[in-house]
Amino acid sequence: MRTKTLILSDIRFQFRYGFYAIYGIFTLLYLGLLYALPLNIRTDAAVIMIFTDPAAIGLFFMGAIVLFEKNERVLDSVAVSPVSAWEYVLSKLVSIGLISTLVALIIGLGAGVIQAPLLFLVSVFLCSCLFSALGLIAACRIKTLNQFFLAAVPLEILTVVPAILWMFFVDADILLLHPGVSMLMLCTGRGIAPLALVSLLAWTAGLYFWAVRVVRHMLLSVGGIKL
């Protein structure tokens, strides 16, 4: 019940501060761009859009959210509340994951790239959670937005570039060990879907546990002292 309340609270926060409105506008722009592209490249373009934007919004949105909570002393309240680090992280990942999945679904349906709906939705949601966990880990360790961008850009490169290389240049199944490649495999129907799903699940779970550890340390250190 407490986790459900946290998720609904995060969704209301995101709605109030324009997350849904911003991505509603971006989604329309993406669809317009896709329909302006030639048919022979529209499918690949749609998959790249889904991977690099909706599935990755957690990485940058998470930094903004955590910095806001630090500046507004929200974390002080969280630190003295019964809310655990597990619940805090889960709420953040699920609430951002819902936006990512919704946007990806609209783009995927509009571009006609969804071949296996369940695998598509699961892969986008897991990949979004993975990016959000990375963003949360980075945001917990910094104090300014500039510091966050310096940390987030290398993370973005490490997660996105190998996946793009796999899609266009290096079609090797061994690369499914990379989470971004696993997500693209599941979205496009290429590669070995069961192994890709296991790989993506393992990466997401591992980063979730890492994020919980980092958040727990952050909450214990709120206010500049070790509780």
Secondary structure, DSSP 4 states (H G I P E B T S, - for coil): -HHHHHHHHHHHHHHHTTHHHHHHHHHHHHHHHHHHS-HHHHHHHHHHHHHHTGGGHHHHHHHHHHHHHHHTTHHHHHHHSS--HHHHHHHHHHHHHHHHHHHHHHHHHHHT--SSHHHHHHHHHHHHHHHHHHHHHHHHT-SSHHHHHHHHHHHHHHHHHHHHHHHHT---GGGGGSHHHHHHHHHHT-S-HHHHHHHHHHHHHHHHHHHHHHHHHHHHTGGGS--
